[in-house]
Amino acid sequence: MTDTLNTQTESRKLFADVASNPRYAEIEANVLAFWKERGVFAATQRREGPEFVFYEGPPTANGQPALHHVLARSFKDLFPRFRTMQGYHVTRKGGWDTHGLPVEISVEKKLGLQGRNHGASREELEEFNRLCRESVFTTIQDWNYFTERLGYWVDLEHAYVTYTNAYIESVWNLLKRLWTKGLVEQDYKVVPLSPRISTTLSKAELGEEDSYKEVDDPSVYVRFPLKLDSLPSAASEALAGVQGEDRASLALVIWTTTPWTLPSNTLAAVNAKLTYVAARSAMGTVVVAKDAVERLGELPGKTPLEVLAEFEGRVLEGVEYEPPFADVAVELGVLKQLHERRDDGRPVMHFVALADFVSAEDGSGVAHEAPVYGAEDLELSRAYGAPMVFGVDDHGILRVTTERGQFFKDADKGLIRDLKARGLMYHAGTLRHRYPFHDRTGDPILYFAKPSWYVRTHKMAGKLVETNDLINWVPENIKHGRFGKWLEGNVDWAISRERYWGTPLPFWRAEDGSDTICVGSLSELQELAGRDLTNLDLHRPYIDDVTFERGGKTYRRVPEVLDVWFDSGSMPYAQWGLLTDETGESPLPGKEANFEAFNKHFPADFICEAIDQTRGWFYSLHAISTLLYGAPAYKNVICLGHIVDEHGKKMSKSKGNVVRPIPLFDSYGADSVRWYMFTASEPGDQKRFSERLVGEAQRGFLNTLYNVYSFFVLYANIDAPNFEEAPAFETRPEIDRWLLARLQVTVRDATAALEAYDARGGARALERFVDELSNWYVRRNRRRFWRGDDRSDASSAYATLHEALVTVSKLAAPFVPFFAEHLYQSLARPVDASAPESVHLCDWPTFDAAKFDEALVSEMAALLRVVDLGRAVRGQTGIKTRQPLPKVLVRARTPQQTAALARFADLLREELNVKDVEFLDPFAELVTYTLRPNLPVIGKTYGKQVPLLRQALAETDAAAVARAVRDGQDFTVSAGGVTFTLPPSGVLVDAKSPEGLAAAEDAGYLVAFDTTLTRDLVLEGLARDLVRAVQDARKNAGFDVSDRIELGLDVQGDMGEAARAWESFVAGEVLADRVVFGSVEGFSVEVEGGRVFVRALR
């Protein structure tokens, strides 16, 4: 920031001149230069105080910063700035997420590779990971510039980086502690797989709603003929009445939308509690759920089924059937022969099992089980000891049948043809439904049973829920809603990935598979390997070279790498290089300082990211800390909604509605974008975004504040007030005492909001004050600044406005750090050389009870309410504000408020531009009312009763209801023998003015104008219009505000008559020392009835 902010541009001026129009990008560039030159951010990091702990959620640096990063980083910047000003020390350590699929895919694209092709040899893997390391920070300069330009203060010089050895070693240490607790195991589990790259995806990687697409998939009903020679006794008895051809053709009919899983069938499942039937059909006798009989008979080309027998599902347990692809299990070596039996005589597979998850709501009520491709199927097969059949491999390629070599989704048509040809297809149709796709590869997700490493989070499921109750969630509904339900449905965390660029799992396994060792530190690995590994890169393939002997066995590392969500969830520990013993209670030798740094910064007081992180970073942080420490990793979390365009559409390049951050900052300033992010909606709500909306937010707050600041500097540089000579607070005029009392309310409300992590509430408190500062205080007191006859009064006005603006600069600093700094440097430092060097090094303003006057604030709030209501009446009726009216009738909510308003009668006359003010009794009924149900509030509650409710509202005492609404009370109305109890928000009250009055009512306040216009009133209104026209002419002519002028009035008709009648008034308002009725040399503009001329007298 240039020194012009701290010194006067001319010796006679207190403050640097202010440009007539704000140039926010230029202001922000100057502020950035000032921060750098003075080391302001570093100075905040040196401040001593209790620790406020903030965690930076690490972004991936190989992509471009986008609009959603502006949203998250604005919130992540706000609260640390606020807490720093409150006297806390906030370590703002940055971080980079450098492993995982996004990095690998970017390198794959560069090399033109797909899937595992690049890992065929050690040399290729070494080269691939080298390129991954290089690509991680390809856009780091863009990120650094974006971070700086946004005003996001974060320490990037000492940022944690997840690919460093120190970070990886700390992650290993955490895994060792989980291993010691018995919480890490390897097992088969059905996981979402991206088949092109053949890698397991976490649910977070799979994504949210956008991962699902509407697709048409097969909907097939397939016959599984029963093996009648081995019917269990219960089934034989249930089917005893089915004989002859009906018996010979008995078959289960299963329903599936995944024909490609049929070659891998191992079981059929029914629900023990459902009723099933044997029913005659054109294709033989079918066994289906009773509730599905009608459905099957109504399938295209089918006829109604004839029920032959009825029985409970439980009797079908153990019934064997002929699988749809009988040769597969033998071909793959799962069975030695079809219908192989165990030693106890039970079949190995291809029999009916009982499962509670089977339903008759869709399909046939008989499920086909392929445990490799369904989580419930796998659990059921385990319960019955059935093996797994891998008919489709982990690349999604069919291994068997005539469709061998086909991609799994492409194999459906051929399999259906085959089943039809063999008479097993009861019906083949299609079903439109939602199916998940991997957003990075475009592949349909393949659910696949893989041997993976898991953290057994289900063992601590109750504790995860319990510790969540200790967290303050914003918005609150996330705690027991999105996040809470996610925890309640907890499944074990699959932490392994068959990838290359990631934290290698620290599990070394004996070659014979008899033993596995989890390594918790580099020193432990060195001891096992018997050599120095200090300079070893802990990534693949180098870590894979480390083997060791133990008990006569060679141990090699397992090939998988770690889920990146475990990487990022480890940041509270790994950012400090934490290494402890297996209990976590003592640091390893030489790691005491790391242990101390961790304990100082755990848990976090505050974190913030977008809503999708409920299943990503928020969860990984929570799971690791709960499993290791029995406590949450964070105390307060803001969960942000997603950004869409102004029409509610998702932003995408293909739609052309993507908004890039840096050009936006250059056009509107980063502060304007930040302010919009804070105020547009509640943080958890979806945010509609466009440049137009940013412009509106800018005009509403920043421009208003800028104009007040400009006004103050303009007149202060003319009058050069001495702030030390300002009257004491208690002796200042009431309007000044009100403003400073109102400022205390703002300090109190903004502080309370920010302490509750309510960014929007804090911003709104500030916005309301700035609005009243501009549109009430400054507007009402302009003459005190530019008509300085009473120096004491002017001094009071200057001191009051200066104090308000400097305090606002401090309150605004966390929200709009650039303009707040500019305002502070422009106004505070020139007056007080001892003031802190930066607004961000100031103490946060505190509530000053000595300046707070509750009665005065309340009375002025009532006055402002009445004035706003009066303006609304004029706006609704088209009566110009400058047109005087004879009288206004005012009614307040209470007698006390009426008495307070009476004190401001003169002020009301001026503001409402009337000749007289009459105050009504609080219970006076001046208007008539009609009532309407507020359907958005009560429509769902009453539904079909709404017409009756309308009747009740029409028949009731509308005035009584209006009073109840005014007082915030529930009320009852009745019609047709039905009584409705409604809240005040449940009804809309419409007020109708009596003849000759223009009235409006709101929340118990009523304003009614007498609209009768006399000739004198009309002329006075024209004179006021004339004043406005002359003021505009002065401005357009480029006059200074203090310039005296010669005024020429070449106007006729009503305007001419008004000009003569109100000559003195007009001259005084526009600083005219001489008025000529005619033309004069100078700048002129056209007005109603002629022209006006202005010439500066200098």
KAVENDA-V584280 format. One record per run of one state. SS is the DSSP state (H for helix, E for strand, - for the rest). FROM is the first residue (numbers start at 1). LEN is the number of residues. If there is no record, write none. Layout:
# KAVENDA-V584280
ss = (SS:SS)
from = (FROM:FROM)
len = (LEN:LEN)
This chain:
# KAVENDA-V584280
ss = (-:H:-:H:-:H:-:E:-:E:-:E:-:H:-:E:-:E:-:H:-:H:-:H:-:H:-:E:-:H:-:E:-:E:-:H:-:H:E:-:H:-:H:-:H:-:E:-:H:-:E:-:E:-:E:H:-:E:H:-:E:-:H:-:E:-:E:-:E:-:E:-:H:-:H:-:E:-:E:-:E:-:H:-:E:-:E:-:H:-:E:-:H:-:H:-:E:-:E:-:E:-:E:-:E:-:H:-:H:-:E:-:E:-:E:-:H:-:H:-:E:-:E:-:H:-:E:-:E:H:-:H:-:E:-:E:-:E:-:E:-:H:-:H:-:E:-:H:-:H:-:H:-:H:-:H:-:H:-:H:-:H:-:H:-:H:-:E:-:E:-:H:-:H:-:E:-:E:-:E:-:H:-:H:-:E:-:E:-:H:E:-:E:-:E:-:H:-:E:-:H:-:H:-:E:-:E:-:E:-)
from = (1:3:6:24:39:40:47:51:52:54:55:59:60:67:86:89:90:93:97:101:112:117:120:122:136:140:151:155:162:165:181:184:195:199:201:203:207:209:212:227:228:231:233:239:244:249:251:257:259:265:267:271:275:282:284:290:298:306:313:317:320:322:328:332:341:342:347:348:351:355:367:370:371:374:375:385:392:393:397:399:407:408:412:422:425:438:444:456:457:469:472:475:477:481:482:489:493:495:496:498:504:505:507:511:516:519:522:530:543:546:548:551:553:558:561:563:564:570:571:575:580:581:587:588:592:601:604:605:606:611:616:617:630:634:635:636:641:643:646:650:651:661:669:670:680:687:690:691:720:723:726:729:732:734:756:759:787:791:813:817:828:839:842:849:852:854:878:885:886:887:892:895:904:905:913:914:915:917:920:928:934:935:956:958:967:971:976:978:983:984:987:993:997:1003:1005:1011:1015:1037:1045:1052:1053:1062:1063:1071:1072:1077:1083:1088:1090:1097)
len = (2:3:18:15:1:7:4:1:2:1:4:1:7:19:3:1:3:4:4:11:5:3:2:14:4:11:4:7:3:16:3:11:4:2:2:4:2:3:15:1:3:2:6:5:5:2:6:2:6:2:4:4:7:2:6:8:8:7:4:3:2:6:4:9:1:5:1:3:4:12:3:1:3:1:10:7:1:4:2:8:1:4:10:3:13:6:12:1:12:3:3:2:4:1:7:4:2:1:2:6:1:2:4:5:3:3:8:13:3:2:3:2:5:3:2:1:6:1:4:5:1:6:1:4:9:3:1:1:5:5:1:13:4:1:1:5:2:3:4:1:10:8:1:10:7:3:1:29:3:3:3:3:2:22:3:28:4:22:4:11:11:3:7:3:2:24:7:1:1:5:3:9:1:8:1:1:2:3:8:6:1:21:2:9:4:5:2:5:1:3:6:4:6:2:6:4:22:8:7:1:9:1:8:1:5:6:5:2:7:2)
